[in-house]
Amino acid sequence: GKCPPGLAKKGNGCLPPGQAKKRYVVGQPLGRGVTYGPVPPELSVRIGRPPDGYLYGTLDGDLVKLAIGTLLVVDAIDGLIN
């Protein structure tokens, strides 16, 4: 209904091209079988420790903040990891 015609015909749930390839959605838990990687040491030093109850990981070239236990994606920085 509210999806622009160009995105509607792609059949990807009205996601912009850069988001269509992501295996996560901010505000949703990671899907079954989706795993995250470690944060590179040099970046880990720069961003510091995550808040209590959260962890940082990498997924699809992005830095993600996940809730421990549920793996809910709380926040993400697109394209931070090469």
C-alpha positions as a Markdown table, in Angstrom:
| # | Residue | x | y | z |
|---|---|---|---|---|
| 1 | Gly | 0.0 | 0.0 | 0.0 |
| 2 | Lys | 2.6 | 2.6 | 1.0 |
| 3 | Cys | 5.5 | 1.1 | -0.7 |
| 4 | Pro | 6.9 | 3.1 | -3.7 |
| 5 | Pro | 6.4 | 1.4 | -7.0 |
| 6 | Gly | 10.1 | 0.8 | -7.6 |
| 7 | Leu | 10.5 | -1.0 | -4.3 |
| 8 | Ala | 7.1 | -2.8 | -4.6 |
| 9 | Lys | 8.1 | -4.6 | -7.8 |
| 10 | Lys | 11.3 | -6.0 | -6.2 |
| 11 | Gly | 9.3 | -8.2 | -3.9 |
| 12 | Asn | 11.6 | -7.8 | -0.9 |
| 13 | Gly | 9.2 | -6.4 | 1.7 |
| 14 | Cys | 9.7 | -2.8 | 0.6 |
| 15 | Leu | 13.2 | -2.6 | 1.8 |
| 16 | Pro | 15.7 | -0.2 | 0.2 |
| 17 | Pro | 18.5 | -2.0 | -1.8 |
| 18 | Gly | 21.1 | -1.7 | 0.9 |
| 19 | Gln | 18.8 | -3.2 | 3.6 |
| 20 | Ala | 17.5 | -6.0 | 1.5 |
| 21 | Lys | 20.7 | -8.0 | 1.9 |
| 22 | Lys | 20.9 | -7.7 | 5.7 |
| 23 | Arg | 20.2 | -10.7 | 7.8 |
| 24 | Tyr | 19.0 | -8.7 | 10.7 |
| 25 | Val | 16.4 | -6.0 | 11.5 |
| 26 | Val | 16.9 | -3.4 | 14.3 |
| 27 | Gly | 14.2 | -4.1 | 16.9 |
| 28 | Gln | 14.0 | -7.8 | 16.1 |
| 29 | Pro | 16.0 | -10.8 | 17.4 |
| 30 | Leu | 18.4 | -12.5 | 15.1 |
| 31 | Gly | 16.8 | -15.2 | 13.1 |
| 32 | Arg | 17.5 | -18.9 | 13.6 |
| 33 | Gly | 20.9 | -19.9 | 12.2 |
| 34 | Val | 22.1 | -16.3 | 11.9 |
| 35 | Thr | 25.4 | -15.9 | 13.7 |
| 36 | Tyr | 27.4 | -12.8 | 14.5 |
| 37 | Gly | 31.2 | -12.5 | 14.6 |
| 38 | Pro | 33.6 | -10.9 | 17.0 |
| 39 | Val | 34.4 | -7.2 | 17.0 |
| 40 | Pro | 38.0 | -6.6 | 15.7 |
| 41 | Pro | 40.3 | -5.8 | 18.6 |
| 42 | Glu | 41.3 | -2.3 | 17.3 |
| 43 | Leu | 37.6 | -1.4 | 17.1 |
| 44 | Ser | 36.8 | -2.9 | 20.4 |
| 45 | Val | 39.4 | -0.7 | 22.1 |
| 46 | Arg | 37.8 | 2.4 | 20.4 |
| 47 | Ile | 34.2 | 1.7 | 21.3 |
| 48 | Gly | 34.8 | 0.3 | 24.8 |
| 49 | Arg | 32.7 | -2.2 | 26.7 |
| 50 | Pro | 29.0 | -2.5 | 25.9 |
| 51 | Pro | 26.5 | -1.6 | 28.5 |
| 52 | Asp | 25.5 | -4.2 | 31.1 |
| 53 | Gly | 23.1 | -6.8 | 29.5 |
| 54 | Tyr | 24.4 | -6.2 | 25.9 |
| 55 | Leu | 27.2 | -7.3 | 23.7 |
| 56 | Tyr | 28.7 | -6.0 | 20.5 |
| 57 | Gly | 29.2 | -8.2 | 17.4 |
| 58 | Thr | 29.7 | -7.9 | 13.7 |
| 59 | Leu | 27.2 | -9.0 | 11.1 |
| 60 | Asp | 27.0 | -8.3 | 7.3 |
| 61 | Gly | 29.8 | -5.8 | 7.7 |
| 62 | Asp | 27.9 | -3.9 | 10.4 |
| 63 | Leu | 28.6 | -3.4 | 14.1 |
| 64 | Val | 25.5 | -4.6 | 16.0 |
| 65 | Lys | 24.5 | -4.2 | 19.7 |
| 66 | Leu | 22.6 | -7.2 | 20.9 |
| 67 | Ala | 20.7 | -7.9 | 24.0 |
| 68 | Ile | 22.3 | -10.9 | 25.9 |
| 69 | Gly | 19.9 | -13.9 | 26.0 |
| 70 | Thr | 17.4 | -12.8 | 23.4 |
| 71 | Leu | 19.9 | -11.6 | 20.7 |
| 72 | Leu | 17.5 | -8.7 | 20.0 |
| 73 | Val | 19.3 | -6.2 | 17.7 |
| 74 | Val | 19.2 | -3.0 | 19.7 |
| 75 | Asp | 21.3 | -0.8 | 17.4 |
| 76 | Ala | 23.6 | -1.1 | 14.4 |
| 77 | Ile | 26.1 | 1.0 | 12.5 |
| 78 | Asp | 26.0 | 0.2 | 8.8 |
| 79 | Gly | 29.2 | -0.6 | 7.0 |
| 80 | Leu | 31.6 | -0.1 | 9.8 |
| 81 | Ile | 33.5 | -3.4 | 9.3 |
| 82 | Asn | 35.2 | -4.1 | 6.0 |
